[in-house]
Amino acid sequence: MKSRGPYRRHSTPFKLQLCQDIRNGVMGRRDAQRTYGVSANLIQLWLTQFDRGELNDEEAEASVIAEYEAHIAALERKVGQLTMELDLVKKTPRQPIAGDSGNSSIITGPRPALSDGGAK
């Protein structure tokens, strides 16, 4: 049996659309299983929640907003971290490298030393 890896999370709009499609006869449960790779038990759970009214547009919007807010918070933390690192790099003076004559490049590196002719 093929392993699916880590748990997948499905968004509320996806669940809502899938349940609406099944209840309206657009697709059957087995078609949904094959198309989306979702187990029959999970589809049954979603359909039960849909029939009870636990899956609705307001909940879907709330979950999307919560996901966006979490993503924004993560990005803000990353920006703060990168800003601190940049400030640290700006404040640290660059130490000259011994023998740095300015004739080197990041890509090619320093120029090779000339031979005194002793090698044969």
Secondary structure, 3 states (H helix, E strand, C coil): CCCCCCCCCCCHHHHHHHHHHHHCCCCCHHHHHHHHCCCHHHHHHHHHHHHHCCCCHHHHHHHHHHHHHHHHHHHHHHHHHHHHHHHHHHHCCCCCCCCCCCCCECCCECCCCCCCCCCC
